Amino acid sequence: MPLILSIVVLCGLRFFGVWRFADLSWWYIVALMVFAFVWFEFIEKALGLDKKKEHNVLHHHRATRVKQAFSKRRKS
């Protein structure tokens, strides 16, 4: 996410001509976009980071369901 935010900020600064970013070449921003694409499409999948995030979300949902089930059992 920081990579995407930095691309958006750089585009905005370059477009509005703020300070030294007015002279920044668009090629640097395009190169950063290409790097982000390669990262999210290939490298993240190769390292298994996308599955790890999904696994953590599923684990959190499971823990919440178990917690709710045991709290209902104690009340009755």
C-alpha positions in Angstrom: 0.0 0.0 0.0 2.8 2.5 0.7 4.0 1.9 -2.9 0.6 2.8 -4.3 0.3 5.9 -2.1 3.8 7.1 -3.1 2.8 6.8 -6.8 -0.4 8.8 -6.3 1.5 11.5 -4.3 4.3 11.7 -6.9 1.7 12.0 -9.7 -0.1 14.8 -7.9 3.1 16.7 -7.1 4.4 16.3 -10.7 1.0 17.3 -12.2 0.7 20.4 -10.1 4.3 21.4 -10.4 5.2 21.5 -6.8 8.8 22.4 -5.9 11.4 20.1 -7.3 8.9 17.6 -8.5 7.9 19.9 -11.3 11.2 18.9 -13.1 10.8 15.2 -12.3 10.5 13.1 -15.4 7.3 11.1 -15.9 9.5 8.1 -16.7 10.4 7.8 -13.0 6.8 7.6 -12.1 6.0 5.2 -14.9 9.0 3.0 -13.8 7.5 3.0 -10.2 4.2 2.0 -11.6 5.8 -0.9 -13.6 7.6 -2.0 -10.4 4.3 -2.0 -8.5 2.7 -4.1 -11.2 5.5 -6.6 -11.2 5.5 -6.7 -7.4 1.8 -7.3 -7.0 1.4 -9.7 -10.0 4.5 -11.9 -9.7 6.8 -11.3 -6.7 4.0 -11.3 -4.1 2.6 -14.5 -5.4 6.0 -16.2 -5.7 6.7 -15.4 -2.1 3.3 -16.6 -1.0 2.4 -13.2 0.6 -1.1 -13.1 -1.0 -2.0 -16.5 0.5 -0.5 -15.5 3.9 -2.8 -12.5 4.1 -5.8 -14.6 3.1 -4.9 -17.2 5.7 -4.6 -14.6 8.4 -8.1 -13.2 7.6 -9.6 -16.7 7.6 -7.9 -17.5 10.9 -9.3 -14.3 12.4 -12.8 -15.2 11.3 -12.5 -18.7 12.7 -11.2 -17.4 16.0 -14.2 -15.0 16.2 -16.7 -17.8 15.5 -15.1 -20.1 18.1 -15.1 -17.3 20.7 -18.8 -16.5 20.0 -19.8 -20.2 20.1 -18.1 -20.7 23.5 -19.5 -17.5 25.0 -23.1 -18.6 24.0 -22.5 -22.0 25.5 -21.5 -20.5 28.9 -24.6 -18.2 29.0 -27.1 -21.0 28.5 
